[in-house]
Amino acid sequence: MEDRIMWNILGRQMTPYAVSIWAAVILGLLLFVLQGRARKLKSGAMILTAVLGVVLGLLGARGYYVLCRWDLFAEVGWENFFTAQEEGLEVWGAVGGAGFWGAVGGVCLAAWIAGRATGERVSALLDALAPSAALGIALSRFAEYSIGEGIGPEVTVEALRFFPLAVCNEWEEWNYALFLLEGLVAAVIFLILIASRVGKKRDGDQARVFLTLYASAQIVLEAMRRDNFLRWLFVRPSQLVSAMVLLGLNIFGVIRWTRKPPERRMPLKKLIACCVIFALMVPMIIWMEFAVDKSPDLSVGMAYLIETVCCVGMGVCTWQIAVKN
């Protein structure tokens, strides 16, 4: 399932996966323009956000990968930021050569710069970008099929060895098609964002909804990956960044709570309860991560189920504090 097919596009050899990524970028930009017009954003702000978003998004995605593969680039040299080789493949454009959270960070930075430069509300720009981010992630995840990435645990039950539930590699090994699940989750987030009416939301709510849903899901989805996922020692960066994003959203929500008039605040007991539940879910998830490999008394499926419940709990608490509050 490795992506060895090459297409000649405008005189340049490109893989189907690369074409899919660029198609996702183009569709995302078109959707951003439509969302921006619906929100009556300044044309100059949208153009600047789009241009900077592509550049900084790509640089952010690449920088995220390079940071996570510090050992590789320390060996081959930092001058090979875009061209380092790994196992005979160009890292840039090869499997795992970029990270989604880096792209999200780059695009957010682009919106901040454009907002400051044009006087447009940064939160409104981020709201317009949120559906595009979800759509881009969905298409990118689906495209992982062409490169044999996005696979989950091994399928041990013979009756479950069929596509699209699972995929088979060249060694006749069957693994769950996690790329499809990740793509479907991102697609659902996209539909939730599109279904939300523009005029009924505060500036920034759409962006917070996207971050809450995506970060909550990514913690457990990343745990299930059995491909060339990124790691720092035994830590998966995507899980760590997702948890930090959720923590940041909660801190933002608590700060906003303190600035509201007392009559408009979430009840204090509810706020404390959400914070406590969120805090308790973190060690539970860490415990389940170790249980997957170390615990003989807990099956892998049960460990992932408990971790999923914990991620849902973290997401609900964050929704209450950062979005509804």
DRENTORMI-996412 format. One record per residue (C-alpha): chain; residue number from 1; y, z, x; residue in one letter. Coordinates in pm, whole numbers, plus 50000, padded with zeros to 5 digits. Layout:
{"A", NUM, {Y, Z, X}, "A"}
...
% end
This chain:
{"A", 1, {50000, 50000, 50000}, "M"}
{"A", 2, {50231, 49975, 50297}, "E"}
{"A", 3, {50531, 49756, 50240}, "D"}
{"A", 4, {50457, 49472, 50485}, "R"}
{"A", 5, {50575, 49192, 50255}, "I"}
{"A", 6, {50903, 49039, 50370}, "M"}
{"A", 7, {51147, 48849, 50153}, "W"}
{"A", 8, {51402, 48611, 50302}, "N"}
{"A", 9, {51732, 48691, 50134}, "I"}
{"A", 10, {52044, 48518, 50263}, "L"}
{"A", 11, {51871, 48458, 50594}, "G"}
{"A", 12, {51767, 48822, 50640}, "R"}
{"A", 13, {51413, 48954, 50617}, "Q"}
{"A", 14, {51395, 49242, 50370}, "M"}
{"A", 15, {51109, 49439, 50219}, "T"}
{"A", 16, {51070, 49483, 49842}, "P"}
{"A", 17, {51149, 49853, 49891}, "Y"}
{"A", 18, {51480, 49775, 50062}, "A"}
{"A", 19, {51565, 49524, 49788}, "V"}
{"A", 20, {51489, 49790, 49526}, "S"}
{"A", 21, {51719, 50040, 49696}, "I"}
{"A", 22, {52008, 49792, 49707}, "W"}
{"A", 23, {51943, 49696, 49344}, "A"}
{"A", 24, {51966, 50066, 49255}, "A"}
{"A", 25, {52297, 50089, 49443}, "V"}
{"A", 26, {52442, 49786, 49263}, "I"}
{"A", 27, {52330, 49903, 48919}, "L"}
{"A", 28, {52465, 50248, 48996}, "G"}
{"A", 29, {52806, 50105, 49084}, "L"}
{"A", 30, {52817, 49902, 48763}, "L"}
{"A", 31, {52726, 50208, 48559}, "L"}
{"A", 32, {52990, 50414, 48740}, "F"}
{"A", 33, {53256, 50159, 48644}, "V"}
{"A", 34, {53149, 50172, 48280}, "L"}
{"A", 35, {53147, 50551, 48280}, "Q"}
{"A", 36, {53484, 50560, 48456}, "G"}
{"A", 37, {53643, 50328, 48200}, "R"}
{"A", 38, {53506, 50542, 47917}, "A"}
{"A", 39, {53676, 50841, 48078}, "R"}
{"A", 40, {53995, 50640, 48137}, "K"}
{"A", 41, {53987, 50700, 48511}, "L"}
{"A", 42, {54233, 50526, 48741}, "K"}
{"A", 43, {54110, 50188, 48865}, "S"}
{"A", 44, {54221, 50264, 49219}, "G"}
{"A", 45, {54026, 50589, 49219}, "A"}
{"A", 46, {53712, 50415, 49096}, "M"}
{"A", 47, {53736, 50137, 49353}, "I"}
{"A", 48, {53795, 50379, 49639}, "L"}
{"A", 49, {53512, 50605, 49519}, "T"}
{"A", 50, {53274, 50308, 49494}, "A"}
{"A", 51, {53353, 50176, 49843}, "V"}
{"A", 52, {53345, 50515, 50011}, "L"}
{"A", 53, {53043, 50617, 49804}, "G"}
{"A", 54, {52831, 50334, 49942}, "V"}
{"A", 55, {52935, 50397, 50302}, "V"}
{"A", 56, {52924, 50778, 50298}, "L"}
{"A", 57, {52617, 50783, 50075}, "G"}
{"A", 58, {52421, 50573, 50323}, "L"}
{"A", 59, {52553, 50771, 50620}, "L"}
{"A", 60, {52479, 51098, 50444}, "G"}
{"A", 61, {52125, 50993, 50357}, "A"}
{"A", 62, {52066, 50884, 50714}, "R"}
{"A", 63, {52232, 51190, 50864}, "G"}
{"A", 64, {52018, 51417, 50647}, "Y"}
{"A", 65, {51705, 51247, 50780}, "Y"}
{"A", 66, {51821, 51262, 51140}, "V"}
{"A", 67, {51905, 51631, 51107}, "L"}
{"A", 68, {51560, 51701, 50966}, "C"}
{"A", 69, {51397, 51499, 51247}, "R"}
{"A", 70, {51600, 51666, 51520}, "W"}
{"A", 71, {51297, 51675, 51749}, "D"}
{"A", 72, {51244, 51298, 51727}, "L"}
{"A", 73, {51605, 51207, 51804}, "F"}
{"A", 74, {51634, 51466, 52078}, "A"}
{"A", 75, {51349, 51277, 52244}, "E"}
{"A", 76, {51461, 50917, 52185}, "V"}
{"A", 77, {51834, 50983, 52223}, "G"}
{"A", 78, {52115, 51025, 51971}, "W"}
{"A", 79, {52246, 50678, 52048}, "E"}
{"A", 80, {51949, 50558, 51842}, "N"}
{"A", 81, {52091, 50710, 51524}, "F"}
{"A", 82, {52025, 50383, 51339}, "F"}
{"A", 83, {51759, 50220, 51554}, "T"}
{"A", 84, {51511, 50484, 51676}, "A"}
{"A", 85, {51146, 50379, 51666}, "Q"}
{"A", 86, {50864, 50587, 51524}, "E"}
{"A", 87, {50501, 50472, 51532}, "E"}
{"A", 88, {50608, 50113, 51585}, "G"}
{"A", 89, {50843, 50104, 51287}, "L"}
{"A", 90, {51219, 50113, 51272}, "E"}
{"A", 91, {51311, 50454, 51137}, "V"}
{"A", 92, {51613, 50307, 50959}, "W"}
{"A", 93, {51459, 50125, 50666}, "G"}
{"A", 94, {51113, 50262, 50730}, "A"}
{"A", 95, {50932, 50523, 50525}, "V"}
{"A", 96, {51127, 50846, 50512}, "G"}
{"A", 97, {51430, 50708, 50692}, "G"}
{"A", 98, {51678, 50868, 50453}, "A"}
{"A", 99, {51715, 51173, 50231}, "G"}
{"A", 100, {51837, 51184, 49871}, "F"}
{"A", 101, {52031, 51507, 49910}, "W"}
{"A", 102, {52222, 51355, 50201}, "G"}
{"A", 103, {52317, 51062, 49981}, "A"}
{"A", 104, {52431, 51298, 49703}, "V"}
{"A", 105, {52645, 51490, 49951}, "G"}
{"A", 106, {52798, 51171, 50088}, "G"}
{"A", 107, {52888, 51043, 49742}, "V"}
{"A", 108, {53040, 51378, 49645}, "C"}
{"A", 109, {53253, 51366, 49959}, "L"}
{"A", 110, {53362, 51013, 49866}, "A"}
{"A", 111, {53471, 51132, 49520}, "A"}
{"A", 112, {53665, 51421, 49674}, "W"}
{"A", 113, {53847, 51191, 49918}, "I"}
{"A", 114, {53924, 50934, 49649}, "A"}
{"A", 115, {54046, 51200, 49408}, "G"}
{"A", 116, {54276, 51353, 49665}, "R"}
{"A", 117, {54410, 51014, 49772}, "A"}
{"A", 118, {54480, 50881, 49421}, "T"}
{"A", 119, {54562, 51197, 49227}, "G"}
{"A", 120, {54259, 51155, 49001}, "E"}
{"A", 121, {54055, 51457, 48894}, "R"}
{"A", 122, {53764, 51496, 49137}, "V"}
{"A", 123, {53550, 51662, 48871}, "S"}
{"A", 124, {53602, 51364, 48639}, "A"}
{"A", 125, {53494, 51124, 48913}, "L"}
{"A", 126, {53183, 51332, 48975}, "L"}
{"A", 127, {53104, 51326, 48604}, "D"}
{"A", 128, {53121, 50947, 48602}, "A"}
{"A", 129, {52894, 50934, 48907}, "L"}
{"A", 130, {52627, 51168, 48768}, "A"}
{"A", 131, {52438, 50911, 48552}, "P"}
{"A", 132, {52448, 50662, 48839}, "S"}
{"A", 133, {52292, 50919, 49071}, "A"}
{"A", 134, {52010, 50989, 48826}, "A"}
{"A", 135, {51946, 50618, 48769}, "L"}
{"A", 136, {51948, 50543, 49142}, "G"}
{"A", 137, {51701, 50822, 49215}, "I"}
{"A", 138, {51471, 50706, 48934}, "A"}
{"A", 139, {51462, 50346, 49060}, "L"}
{"A", 140, {51419, 50458, 49420}, "S"}
{"A", 141, {51127, 50683, 49331}, "R"}
{"A", 142, {50953, 50408, 49134}, "F"}
{"A", 143, {50999, 50177, 49434}, "A"}
{"A", 144, {50807, 50418, 49657}, "E"}
{"A", 145, {50489, 50265, 49516}, "Y"}
{"A", 146, {50544, 49960, 49737}, "S"}
{"A", 147, {50540, 50169, 50056}, "I"}
{"A", 148, {50263, 50413, 49972}, "G"}
{"A", 149, {50494, 50712, 49956}, "E"}
{"A", 150, {50546, 50970, 49686}, "G"}
{"A", 151, {50183, 51072, 49664}, "I"}
{"A", 152, {50070, 51412, 49544}, "G"}
{"A", 153, {49755, 51623, 49594}, "P"}
{"A", 154, {49416, 51460, 49622}, "E"}
{"A", 155, {49244, 51376, 49293}, "V"}
{"A", 156, {48908, 51554, 49301}, "T"}
{"A", 157, {48799, 51473, 48944}, "V"}
{"A", 158, {48644, 51127, 48924}, "E"}
{"A", 159, {48760, 51069, 48565}, "A"}
{"A", 160, {49124, 51109, 48670}, "L"}
{"A", 161, {49113, 50843, 48938}, "R"}
{"A", 162, {49305, 50569, 48765}, "F"}
{"A", 163, {49655, 50420, 48775}, "F"}
{"A", 164, {49921, 50524, 48678}, "P"}
{"A", 165, {49796, 50882, 48702}, "L"}
{"A", 166, {49677, 50827, 49058}, "A"}
{"A", 167, {49686, 50570, 49337}, "V"}
{"A", 168, {49424, 50468, 49592}, "C"}
{"A", 169, {49499, 50394, 49958}, "N"}
{"A", 170, {49322, 50166, 50202}, "E"}
{"A", 171, {49074, 50442, 50290}, "W"}
{"A", 172, {48963, 50471, 49926}, "E"}
{"A", 173, {49135, 50808, 49891}, "E"}
{"A", 174, {49289, 50892, 49555}, "W"}
{"A", 175, {49609, 51095, 49520}, "N"}
{"A", 176, {49824, 51174, 49219}, "Y"}
{"A", 177, {50110, 50927, 49171}, "A"}
{"A", 178, {50389, 51178, 49225}, "L"}
{"A", 179, {50645, 50901, 49276}, "F"}
{"A", 180, {50597, 50804, 48912}, "L"}
{"A", 181, {50647, 51162, 48791}, "L"}
{"A", 182, {50959, 51201, 49006}, "E"}
{"A", 183, {51096, 50872, 48876}, "G"}
{"A", 184, {51029, 50973, 48515}, "L"}
{"A", 185, {51200, 51311, 48566}, "V"}
{"A", 186, {51508, 51137, 48708}, "A"}
{"A", 187, {51498, 50887, 48419}, "A"}
{"A", 188, {51494, 51173, 48166}, "V"}
{"A", 189, {51793, 51332, 48342}, "I"}
{"A", 190, {51967, 50993, 48323}, "F"}
{"A", 191, {51903, 50970, 47947}, "L"}
{"A", 192, {52029, 51326, 47894}, "I"}
{"A", 193, {52352, 51243, 48075}, "L"}
{"A", 194, {52401, 50914, 47891}, "I"}
{"A", 195, {52337, 51079, 47554}, "A"}
{"A", 196, {52614, 51332, 47618}, "S"}
{"A", 197, {52940, 51232, 47454}, "R"}
{"A", 198, {53225, 51200, 47702}, "V"}
{"A", 199, {53494, 51361, 47489}, "G"}
{"A", 200, {53293, 51674, 47417}, "K"}
{"A", 201, {53249, 51788, 47775}, "K"}
{"A", 202, {53473, 51971, 48018}, "R"}
{"A", 203, {53548, 51802, 48348}, "D"}
{"A", 204, {53261, 51868, 48584}, "G"}
{"A", 205, {53000, 51952, 48320}, "D"}
{"A", 206, {52811, 51626, 48362}, "Q"}
{"A", 207, {52792, 51673, 48737}, "A"}
{"A", 208, {52674, 52033, 48695}, "R"}
{"A", 209, {52408, 51925, 48445}, "V"}
{"A", 210, {52279, 51664, 48689}, "F"}
{"A", 211, {52271, 51906, 48982}, "L"}
{"A", 212, {52106, 52180, 48775}, "T"}
{"A", 213, {51830, 51959, 48636}, "L"}
{"A", 214, {51761, 51763, 48954}, "Y"}
{"A", 215, {51764, 52064, 49188}, "A"}
{"A", 216, {51539, 52267, 48958}, "S"}
{"A", 217, {51285, 51987, 48931}, "A"}
{"A", 218, {51298, 51892, 49298}, "Q"}
{"A", 219, {51185, 52234, 49420}, "I"}
{"A", 220, {50840, 52201, 49262}, "V"}
{"A", 221, {50813, 51822, 49291}, "L"}
{"A", 222, {50879, 51839, 49666}, "E"}
{"A", 223, {50611, 52108, 49696}, "A"}
{"A", 224, {50353, 51865, 49557}, "M"}
{"A", 225, {50422, 51583, 49803}, "R"}
{"A", 226, {50147, 51496, 50049}, "R"}
{"A", 227, {50319, 51206, 50225}, "D"}
{"A", 228, {50566, 51184, 50511}, "N"}
{"A", 229, {50794, 51447, 50363}, "F"}
{"A", 230, {51060, 51604, 50583}, "L"}
{"A", 231, {51017, 51955, 50717}, "R"}
{"A", 232, {51179, 52211, 50946}, "W"}
{"A", 233, {50882, 52392, 51097}, "L"}
{"A", 234, {50706, 52508, 50776}, "F"}
{"A", 235, {51014, 52474, 50552}, "V"}
{"A", 236, {51076, 52166, 50338}, "R"}
{"A", 237, {51451, 52092, 50360}, "P"}
{"A", 238, {51469, 51937, 50014}, "S"}
{"A", 239, {51344, 52259, 49856}, "Q"}
{"A", 240, {51586, 52468, 50059}, "L"}
{"A", 241, {51883, 52246, 49975}, "V"}
{"A", 242, {51785, 52242, 49607}, "S"}
{"A", 243, {51775, 52622, 49600}, "A"}
{"A", 244, {52113, 52640, 49776}, "M"}
{"A", 245, {52262, 52398, 49523}, "V"}
{"A", 246, {52140, 52615, 49236}, "L"}
{"A", 247, {52274, 52927, 49408}, "L"}
{"A", 248, {52611, 52759, 49461}, "G"}
{"A", 249, {52628, 52660, 49094}, "L"}
{"A", 250, {52557, 53019, 48990}, "N"}
{"A", 251, {52823, 53155, 49222}, "I"}
{"A", 252, {53068, 52902, 49076}, "F"}
{"A", 253, {52972, 53012, 48724}, "G"}
{"A", 254, {53019, 53380, 48802}, "V"}
{"A", 255, {53361, 53316, 48956}, "I"}
{"A", 256, {53464, 53113, 48652}, "R"}
{"A", 257, {53338, 53396, 48429}, "W"}
{"A", 258, {53569, 53647, 48602}, "T"}
{"A", 259, {53869, 53422, 48537}, "R"}
{"A", 260, {53811, 53378, 48165}, "K"}
{"A", 261, {53975, 53591, 47896}, "P"}
{"A", 262, {53735, 53870, 47790}, "P"}
{"A", 263, {53690, 53723, 47441}, "E"}
{"A", 264, {53567, 53391, 47584}, "R"}
{"A", 265, {53325, 53529, 47838}, "R"}
{"A", 266, {52947, 53528, 47821}, "M"}
{"A", 267, {52831, 53884, 47740}, "P"}
{"A", 268, {52805, 54085, 48061}, "L"}
{"A", 269, {52446, 54190, 47989}, "K"}
{"A", 270, {52343, 53827, 47948}, "K"}
{"A", 271, {52516, 53730, 48272}, "L"}
{"A", 272, {52345, 54011, 48464}, "I"}
{"A", 273, {52008, 53924, 48308}, "A"}
{"A", 274, {52042, 53559, 48414}, "C"}
{"A", 275, {52136, 53657, 48769}, "C"}
{"A", 276, {51844, 53902, 48796}, "V"}
{"A", 277, {51591, 53651, 48659}, "I"}
{"A", 278, {51722, 53384, 48897}, "F"}
{"A", 279, {51689, 53623, 49192}, "A"}
{"A", 280, {51333, 53720, 49094}, "L"}
{"A", 281, {51221, 53358, 49066}, "M"}
{"A", 282, {51300, 53286, 49433}, "V"}
{"A", 283, {51037, 53518, 49590}, "P"}
{"A", 284, {50787, 53409, 49324}, "M"}
{"A", 285, {50829, 53045, 49430}, "I"}
{"A", 286, {50793, 53140, 49798}, "I"}
{"A", 287, {50478, 53333, 49710}, "W"}
{"A", 288, {50332, 53034, 49528}, "M"}
{"A", 289, {50412, 52809, 49824}, "E"}
{"A", 290, {50199, 53029, 50048}, "F"}
{"A", 291, {49934, 53068, 49777}, "A"}
{"A", 292, {49872, 52691, 49771}, "V"}
{"A", 293, {49733, 52704, 50126}, "D"}
{"A", 294, {49638, 53066, 50178}, "K"}
{"A", 295, {49517, 53228, 49856}, "S"}
{"A", 296, {49145, 53192, 49776}, "P"}
{"A", 297, {49191, 53362, 49438}, "D"}
{"A", 298, {49452, 53123, 49297}, "L"}
{"A", 299, {49383, 52755, 49237}, "S"}
{"A", 300, {49630, 52492, 49354}, "V"}
{"A", 301, {49688, 52380, 48996}, "G"}
{"A", 302, {49766, 52734, 48879}, "M"}
{"A", 303, {49999, 52792, 49175}, "A"}
{"A", 304, {50196, 52478, 49088}, "Y"}
{"A", 305, {50204, 52576, 48721}, "L"}
{"A", 306, {50350, 52917, 48804}, "I"}
{"A", 307, {50598, 52754, 49044}, "E"}
{"A", 308, {50700, 52509, 48771}, "T"}
{"A", 309, {50762, 52796, 48528}, "V"}
{"A", 310, {50973, 52969, 48792}, "C"}
{"A", 311, {51176, 52653, 48853}, "C"}
{"A", 312, {51234, 52616, 48481}, "V"}
{"A", 313, {51351, 52977, 48474}, "G"}
{"A", 314, {51593, 52915, 48759}, "M"}
{"A", 315, {51721, 52603, 48585}, "G"}
{"A", 316, {51773, 52779, 48252}, "V"}
{"A", 317, {51960, 53066, 48417}, "C"}
{"A", 318, {52178, 52823, 48611}, "T"}
{"A", 319, {52244, 52622, 48292}, "W"}
{"A", 320, {52358, 52937, 48114}, "Q"}
{"A", 321, {52583, 53054, 48398}, "I"}
{"A", 322, {52723, 52728, 48539}, "A"}
{"A", 323, {52718, 52488, 48243}, "V"}
{"A", 324, {52738, 52678, 47914}, "K"}
{"A", 325, {52949, 52967, 48045}, "N"}
% end
